[in-house]
Amino acid sequence: MYVIRLPDGRLRVPRSVLADSAEGSGRIIAQAYVEIGPDDPDYDRLLGQSLTEEELEEKRRRWRDEDADLLRRFEEWKAGVEGDGPSGAEG
């Protein structure tokens, strides 16, 4: 999760919460975003690592493109391995 810099200058910051379940049968982990403004003590520190929504979308697009390339190379490798002969599964 990333710190997102909103157009109005506020930051959308990821927060995690760990709580006991109501039934007492385990724990609940929740992740969400909260918005903070310049008056928050962590604002200046988080501002330096923040991304705009557009920058985050560009980062996600690059990941998808790189994932597609990685999948293509894996499929080529797998086809080469399968074409080299018996896989050892046959007796």
Distance bins in CASP14 RR format, pairs under 12 A and 6 or more apart:
PFRMAT RR
TARGET T0000
AUTHOR 0000-0000-0000
RMODE 2
METHOD distances of the structure
MODEL  1
1 12 0 0 0 0 1 0 0 0 0 0 0
1 13 0 0 0 0 1 0 0 0 0 0 0
1 14 1 1 0 0 0 0 0 0 0 0 0
1 15 0 0 0 0 1 0 0 0 0 0 0
1 16 0 0 0 0 1 0 0 0 0 0 0
1 31 1 0 0 1 0 0 0 0 0 0 0
1 32 0 0 0 0 1 0 0 0 0 0 0
1 33 1 0 0 1 0 0 0 0 0 0 0
1 34 0 0 0 0 0 1 0 0 0 0 0
1 49 0 0 0 0 0 1 0 0 0 0 0
1 50 0 0 0 0 0 1 0 0 0 0 0
1 51 0 0 0 0 0 1 0 0 0 0 0
1 56 0 0 0 0 0 1 0 0 0 0 0
2 11 0 0 0 0 0 1 0 0 0 0 0
2 12 0 0 0 0 1 0 0 0 0 0 0
2 13 0 0 0 0 1 0 0 0 0 0 0
2 14 1 0 0 1 0 0 0 0 0 0 0
2 33 0 0 0 0 1 0 0 0 0 0 0
2 46 0 0 0 0 0 1 0 0 0 0 0
2 48 0 0 0 0 0 1 0 0 0 0 0
2 49 0 0 0 0 1 0 0 0 0 0 0
2 50 1 0 0 1 0 0 0 0 0 0 0
2 51 1 0 1 0 0 0 0 0 0 0 0
2 52 0 0 0 0 0 1 0 0 0 0 0
2 53 0 0 0 0 1 0 0 0 0 0 0
2 55 0 0 0 0 1 0 0 0 0 0 0
2 56 1 0 1 0 0 0 0 0 0 0 0
2 57 0 0 0 0 0 1 0 0 0 0 0
2 59 0 0 0 0 1 0 0 0 0 0 0
2 60 0 0 0 0 0 1 0 0 0 0 0
3 9 0 0 0 0 0 1 0 0 0 0 0
3 10 0 0 0 0 0 1 0 0 0 0 0
3 11 1 0 1 0 0 0 0 0 0 0 0
3 12 1 0 0 1 0 0 0 0 0 0 0
3 13 1 0 1 0 0 0 0 0 0 0 0
3 14 1 0 0 1 0 0 0 0 0 0 0
3 15 0 0 0 0 0 1 0 0 0 0 0
3 33 0 0 0 0 1 0 0 0 0 0 0
3 34 0 0 0 0 0 1 0 0 0 0 0
3 35 0 0 0 0 0 1 0 0 0 0 0
3 36 0 0 0 0 1 0 0 0 0 0 0
3 37 0 0 0 0 0 1 0 0 0 0 0
3 40 0 0 0 0 0 1 0 0 0 0 0
3 42 0 0 0 0 1 0 0 0 0 0 0
3 43 0 0 0 0 0 1 0 0 0 0 0
3 44 0 0 0 0 0 1 0 0 0 0 0
3 45 0 0 0 0 1 0 0 0 0 0 0
3 46 1 0 1 0 0 0 0 0 0 0 0
3 47 0 0 0 0 1 0 0 0 0 0 0
3 48 0 0 0 0 1 0 0 0 0 0 0
3 49 1 0 1 0 0 0 0 0 0 0 0
3 50 1 0 1 0 0 0 0 0 0 0 0
3 51 1 0 0 1 0 0 0 0 0 0 0
3 52 0 0 0 0 0 1 0 0 0 0 0
3 53 0 0 0 0 0 1 0 0 0 0 0
3 55 0 0 0 0 0 1 0 0 0 0 0
3 56 0 0 0 0 1 0 0 0 0 0 0
4 10 0 0 0 0 1 0 0 0 0 0 0
4 11 1 0 0 1 0 0 0 0 0 0 0
4 12 1 0 1 0 0 0 0 0 0 0 0
4 13 0 0 0 0 1 0 0 0 0 0 0
4 14 0 0 0 0 1 0 0 0 0 0 0
4 33 1 0 0 1 0 0 0 0 0 0 0
4 34 0 0 0 0 0 1 0 0 0 0 0
4 35 0 0 0 0 1 0 0 0 0 0 0
4 36 0 0 0 0 0 1 0 0 0 0 0
4 46 0 0 0 0 0 1 0 0 0 0 0
4 47 0 0 0 0 0 1 0 0 0 0 0
4 49 0 0 0 0 0 1 0 0 0 0 0
4 50 1 0 0 1 0 0 0 0 0 0 0
4 51 1 0 0 1 0 0 0 0 0 0 0
4 52 1 0 0 1 0 0 0 0 0 0 0
4 53 1 0 1 0 0 0 0 0 0 0 0
4 54 0 0 0 0 0 1 0 0 0 0 0
4 55 0 0 0 0 1 0 0 0 0 0 0
4 56 1 0 0 1 0 0 0 0 0 0 0
4 57 0 0 0 0 0 1 0 0 0 0 0
4 59 0 0 0 0 0 1 0 0 0 0 0
5 11 1 0 1 0 0 0 0 0 0 0 0
5 12 0 0 0 0 1 0 0 0 0 0 0
5 13 0 0 0 0 0 1 0 0 0 0 0
5 35 0 0 0 0 0 1 0 0 0 0 0
5 36 0 0 0 0 0 1 0 0 0 0 0
5 37 0 0 0 0 0 1 0 0 0 0 0
5 38 0 0 0 0 0 1 0 0 0 0 0
5 43 0 0 0 0 0 1 0 0 0 0 0
5 46 0 0 0 0 1 0 0 0 0 0 0
5 47 1 0 0 1 0 0 0 0 0 0 0
5 48 0 0 0 0 1 0 0 0 0 0 0
5 49 0 0 0 0 1 0 0 0 0 0 0
5 50 1 1 0 0 0 0 0 0 0 0 0
5 51 1 0 0 1 0 0 0 0 0 0 0
5 52 1 0 1 0 0 0 0 0 0 0 0
5 53 0 0 0 0 1 0 0 0 0 0 0
5 54 0 0 0 0 0 1 0 0 0 0 0
5 55 0 0 0 0 1 0 0 0 0 0 0
5 56 0 0 0 0 1 0 0 0 0 0 0
6 12 1 0 0 1 0 0 0 0 0 0 0
6 13 0 0 0 0 0 1 0 0 0 0 0
6 33 0 0 0 0 0 1 0 0 0 0 0
6 35 1 0 0 1 0 0 0 0 0 0 0
6 36 0 0 0 0 0 1 0 0 0 0 0
6 37 0 0 0 0 1 0 0 0 0 0 0
6 47 0 0 0 0 0 1 0 0 0 0 0
6 50 0 0 0 0 1 0 0 0 0 0 0
6 51 0 0 0 0 0 1 0 0 0 0 0
6 52 0 0 0 0 1 0 0 0 0 0 0
6 53 1 0 0 1 0 0 0 0 0 0 0
6 54 0 0 0 0 0 1 0 0 0 0 0
6 56 0 0 0 0 0 1 0 0 0 0 0
7 52 0 0 0 0 1 0 0 0 0 0 0
7 53 0 0 0 0 1 0 0 0 0 0 0
7 54 0 0 0 0 0 1 0 0 0 0 0
8 35 0 0 0 0 1 0 0 0 0 0 0
8 36 0 0 0 0 0 1 0 0 0 0 0
8 37 0 0 0 0 1 0 0 0 0 0 0
8 38 0 0 0 0 0 1 0 0 0 0 0
8 52 0 0 0 0 0 1 0 0 0 0 0
9 35 0 0 0 0 1 0 0 0 0 0 0
9 36 0 0 0 0 0 1 0 0 0 0 0
9 37 1 0 0 1 0 0 0 0 0 0 0
9 38 1 0 0 1 0 0 0 0 0 0 0
9 39 0 0 0 0 0 1 0 0 0 0 0
9 40 0 0 0 0 0 1 0 0 0 0 0
9 43 0 0 0 0 1 0 0 0 0 0 0
9 46 0 0 0 0 0 1 0 0 0 0 0
9 47 0 0 0 0 1 0 0 0 0 0 0
9 50 0 0 0 0 1 0 0 0 0 0 0
9 52 0 0 0 0 0 1 0 0 0 0 0
9 53 0 0 0 0 0 1 0 0 0 0 0
10 33 0 0 0 0 0 1 0 0 0 0 0
10 34 0 0 0 0 0 1 0 0 0 0 0
10 35 1 0 1 0 0 0 0 0 0 0 0
10 36 1 0 0 1 0 0 0 0 0 0 0
10 37 1 0 1 0 0 0 0 0 0 0 0
10 38 0 0 0 0 1 0 0 0 0 0 0
10 39 0 0 0 0 0 1 0 0 0 0 0
10 40 0 0 0 0 1 0 0 0 0 0 0
10 43 0 0 0 0 1 0 0 0 0 0 0
10 46 0 0 0 0 0 1 0 0 0 0 0
10 47 0 0 0 0 0 1 0 0 0 0 0
10 50 0 0 0 0 0 1 0 0 0 0 0
11 33 0 0 0 0 1 0 0 0 0 0 0
11 34 0 0 0 0 1 0 0 0 0 0 0
11 35 1 0 0 1 0 0 0 0 0 0 0
11 36 1 0 1 0 0 0 0 0 0 0 0
11 37 1 0 0 1 0 0 0 0 0 0 0
11 38 0 0 0 0 1 0 0 0 0 0 0
11 39 0 0 0 0 0 1 0 0 0 0 0
11 40 1 0 0 1 0 0 0 0 0 0 0
11 42 0 0 0 0 1 0 0 0 0 0 0
11 43 1 0 0 1 0 0 0 0 0 0 0
11 44 0 0 0 0 0 1 0 0 0 0 0
11 45 0 0 0 0 0 1 0 0 0 0 0
11 46 1 0 1 0 0 0 0 0 0 0 0
11 47 1 0 0 1 0 0 0 0 0 0 0
11 48 0 0 0 0 1 0 0 0 0 0 0
11 49 0 0 0 0 1 0 0 0 0 0 0
11 50 1 0 1 0 0 0 0 0 0 0 0
11 51 0 0 0 0 0 1 0 0 0 0 0
11 52 0 0 0 0 0 1 0 0 0 0 0
11 53 0 0 0 0 0 1 0 0 0 0 0
12 32 0 0 0 0 1 0 0 0 0 0 0
12 33 1 0 1 0 0 0 0 0 0 0 0
12 34 1 0 0 1 0 0 0 0 0 0 0
12 35 1 0 1 0 0 0 0 0 0 0 0
12 36 0 0 0 0 1 0 0 0 0 0 0
12 37 0 0 0 0 0 1 0 0 0 0 0
12 46 0 0 0 0 1 0 0 0 0 0 0
12 50 0 0 0 0 1 0 0 0 0 0 0
12 51 0 0 0 0 0 1 0 0 0 0 0
12 52 0 0 0 0 0 1 0 0 0 0 0
12 53 0 0 0 0 1 0 0 0 0 0 0
12 56 0 0 0 0 0 1 0 0 0 0 0
13 31 0 0 0 0 0 1 0 0 0 0 0
13 32 0 0 0 0 1 0 0 0 0 0 0
13 33 1 0 0 1 0 0 0 0 0 0 0
13 34 1 0 1 0 0 0 0 0 0 0 0
13 35 1 0 0 1 0 0 0 0 0 0 0
13 36 1 0 1 0 0 0 0 0 0 0 0
13 37 0 0 0 0 1 0 0 0 0 0 0
13 40 0 0 0 0 1 0 0 0 0 0 0
13 42 1 0 0 1 0 0 0 0 0 0 0
13 43 0 0 0 0 1 0 0 0 0 0 0
13 45 0 0 0 0 0 1 0 0 0 0 0
13 46 1 0 0 1 0 0 0 0 0 0 0
13 47 0 0 0 0 0 1 0 0 0 0 0
13 49 0 0 0 0 0 1 0 0 0 0 0
13 50 0 0 0 0 1 0 0 0 0 0 0
13 51 0 0 0 0 0 1 0 0 0 0 0
14 30 0 0 0 0 0 1 0 0 0 0 0
14 31 1 0 0 1 0 0 0 0 0 0 0
14 32 1 0 0 1 0 0 0 0 0 0 0
14 33 1 0 1 0 0 0 0 0 0 0 0
14 34 0 0 0 0 1 0 0 0 0 0 0
14 35 0 0 0 0 0 1 0 0 0 0 0
14 36 0 0 0 0 0 1 0 0 0 0 0
14 46 0 0 0 0 0 1 0 0 0 0 0
14 49 0 0 0 0 0 1 0 0 0 0 0
14 50 0 0 0 0 0 1 0 0 0 0 0
15 29 0 0 0 0 0 1 0 0 0 0 0
15 30 0 0 0 0 1 0 0 0 0 0 0
15 31 1 0 0 1 0 0 0 0 0 0 0
15 32 1 0 1 0 0 0 0 0 0 0 0
15 33 1 0 0 1 0 0 0 0 0 0 0
15 34 1 0 1 0 0 0 0 0 0 0 0
15 35 0 0 0 0 0 1 0 0 0 0 0
15 36 0 0 0 0 1 0 0 0 0 0 0
15 42 0 0 0 0 0 1 0 0 0 0 0
15 46 0 0 0 0 0 1 0 0 0 0 0
16 27 0 0 0 0 0 1 0 0 0 0 0
16 28 0 0 0 0 0 1 0 0 0 0 0
16 29 1 0 0 1 0 0 0 0 0 0 0
16 30 1 0 0 1 0 0 0 0 0 0 0
16 31 1 0 1 0 0 0 0 0 0 0 0
16 32 0 0 0 0 1 0 0 0 0 0 0
16 33 0 0 0 0 0 1 0 0 0 0 0
16 34 0 0 0 0 0 1 0 0 0 0 0
17 27 0 0 0 0 0 1 0 0 0 0 0
17 28 1 0 0 1 0 0 0 0 0 0 0
17 29 1 0 0 1 0 0 0 0 0 0 0
17 30 1 0 1 0 0 0 0 0 0 0 0
17 31 1 0 0 1 0 0 0 0 0 0 0
17 32 1 0 0 1 0 0 0 0 0 0 0
17 34 0 0 0 0 0 1 0 0 0 0 0
18 26 0 0 0 0 0 1 0 0 0 0 0
18 27 1 0 1 0 0 0 0 0 0 0 0
18 28 1 0 0 1 0 0 0 0 0 0 0
18 29 1 0 1 0 0 0 0 0 0 0 0
18 30 0 0 0 0 1 0 0 0 0 0 0
18 31 0 0 0 0 0 1 0 0 0 0 0
19 26 0 0 0 0 1 0 0 0 0 0 0
19 27 1 0 0 1 0 0 0 0 0 0 0
19 28 1 0 1 0 0 0 0 0 0 0 0
19 29 0 0 0 0 1 0 0 0 0 0 0
19 30 1 0 0 1 0 0 0 0 0 0 0
20 26 1 0 0 1 0 0 0 0 0 0 0
20 27 1 0 1 0 0 0 0 0 0 0 0
20 28 1 0 0 1 0 0 0 0 0 0 0
20 29 0 0 0 0 0 1 0 0 0 0 0
21 27 1 0 0 1 0 0 0 0 0 0 0
21 28 1 0 1 0 0 0 0 0 0 0 0
21 29 0 0 0 0 0 1 0 0 0 0 0
21 30 0 0 0 0 0 1 0 0 0 0 0
22 28 0 0 0 0 1 0 0 0 0 0 0
33 53 0 0 0 0 0 1 0 0 0 0 0
33 56 0 0 0 0 0 1 0 0 0 0 0
34 40 0 0 0 0 1 0 0 0 0 0 0
34 42 0 0 0 0 0 1 0 0 0 0 0
34 46 0 0 0 0 0 1 0 0 0 0 0
35 43 0 0 0 0 0 1 0 0 0 0 0
35 46 0 0 0 0 0 1 0 0 0 0 0
35 50 0 0 0 0 0 1 0 0 0 0 0
36 42 1 0 0 1 0 0 0 0 0 0 0
36 43 1 0 1 0 0 0 0 0 0 0 0
36 44 0 0 0 0 0 1 0 0 0 0 0
36 45 0 0 0 0 0 1 0 0 0 0 0
36 46 1 0 0 1 0 0 0 0 0 0 0
36 47 0 0 0 0 1 0 0 0 0 0 0
36 50 0 0 0 0 0 1 0 0 0 0 0
37 43 1 0 1 0 0 0 0 0 0 0 0
37 44 0 0 0 0 0 1 0 0 0 0 0
37 46 0 0 0 0 1 0 0 0 0 0 0
37 47 0 0 0 0 1 0 0 0 0 0 0
37 50 0 0 0 0 0 1 0 0 0 0 0
38 44 0 0 0 0 1 0 0 0 0 0 0
38 46 0 0 0 0 0 1 0 0 0 0 0
38 47 0 0 0 0 1 0 0 0 0 0 0
40 46 0 0 0 0 1 0 0 0 0 0 0
40 47 0 0 0 0 0 1 0 0 0 0 0
42 48 0 0 0 0 0 1 0 0 0 0 0
42 49 0 0 0 0 0 1 0 0 0 0 0
42 50 0 0 0 0 0 1 0 0 0 0 0
43 49 0 0 0 0 0 1 0 0 0 0 0
43 50 0 0 0 0 1 0 0 0 0 0 0
44 50 0 0 0 0 0 1 0 0 0 0 0
49 55 0 0 0 0 0 1 0 0 0 0 0
50 56 0 0 0 0 1 0 0 0 0 0 0
51 57 0 0 0 0 1 0 0 0 0 0 0
51 58 0 0 0 0 1 0 0 0 0 0 0
51 59 1 0 0 1 0 0 0 0 0 0 0
51 60 0 0 0 0 0 1 0 0 0 0 0
52 58 0 0 0 0 1 0 0 0 0 0 0
52 59 0 0 0 0 0 1 0 0 0 0 0
53 59 0 0 0 0 0 1 0 0 0 0 0
53 60 0 0 0 0 0 1 0 0 0 0 0
54 60 0 0 0 0 0 1 0 0 0 0 0
54 61 0 0 0 0 0 1 0 0 0 0 0
55 61 0 0 0 0 0 1 0 0 0 0 0
55 62 0 0 0 0 0 1 0 0 0 0 0
56 62 0 0 0 0 0 1 0 0 0 0 0
56 63 0 0 0 0 0 1 0 0 0 0 0
57 63 0 0 0 0 0 1 0 0 0 0 0
57 64 0 0 0 0 0 1 0 0 0 0 0
58 64 0 0 0 0 0 1 0 0 0 0 0
58 65 0 0 0 0 0 1 0 0 0 0 0
59 65 0 0 0 0 0 1 0 0 0 0 0
59 66 0 0 0 0 0 1 0 0 0 0 0
60 66 0 0 0 0 0 1 0 0 0 0 0
60 67 0 0 0 0 0 1 0 0 0 0 0
61 67 0 0 0 0 0 1 0 0 0 0 0
61 68 0 0 0 0 0 1 0 0 0 0 0
62 68 0 0 0 0 0 1 0 0 0 0 0
62 69 0 0 0 0 0 1 0 0 0 0 0
63 69 0 0 0 0 0 1 0 0 0 0 0
63 70 0 0 0 0 0 1 0 0 0 0 0
64 70 0 0 0 0 0 1 0 0 0 0 0
64 71 0 0 0 0 0 1 0 0 0 0 0
65 71 0 0 0 0 0 1 0 0 0 0 0
65 72 0 0 0 0 0 1 0 0 0 0 0
66 72 0 0 0 0 0 1 0 0 0 0 0
66 73 0 0 0 0 0 1 0 0 0 0 0
67 73 0 0 0 0 0 1 0 0 0 0 0
67 74 0 0 0 0 0 1 0 0 0 0 0
68 74 0 0 0 0 0 1 0 0 0 0 0
68 75 0 0 0 0 0 1 0 0 0 0 0
69 75 0 0 0 0 0 1 0 0 0 0 0
69 76 0 0 0 0 0 1 0 0 0 0 0
70 76 0 0 0 0 0 1 0 0 0 0 0
70 77 0 0 0 0 0 1 0 0 0 0 0
71 77 0 0 0 0 0 1 0 0 0 0 0
71 78 0 0 0 0 0 1 0 0 0 0 0
72 78 0 0 0 0 0 1 0 0 0 0 0
72 79 0 0 0 0 0 1 0 0 0 0 0
73 79 0 0 0 0 0 1 0 0 0 0 0
73 80 0 0 0 0 0 1 0 0 0 0 0
74 80 0 0 0 0 0 1 0 0 0 0 0
74 81 0 0 0 0 0 1 0 0 0 0 0
75 81 0 0 0 0 0 1 0 0 0 0 0
75 82 0 0 0 0 0 1 0 0 0 0 0
76 82 0 0 0 0 0 1 0 0 0 0 0
76 83 0 0 0 0 0 1 0 0 0 0 0
77 83 0 0 0 0 0 1 0 0 0 0 0
77 84 0 0 0 0 0 1 0 0 0 0 0
78 84 0 0 0 0 0 1 0 0 0 0 0
78 87 0 0 0 0 0 1 0 0 0 0 0
80 87 0 0 0 0 0 1 0 0 0 0 0
81 87 0 0 0 0 1 0 0 0 0 0 0
81 88 0 0 0 0 0 1 0 0 0 0 0
82 88 0 0 0 0 0 1 0 0 0 0 0
82 89 0 0 0 0 0 1 0 0 0 0 0
END
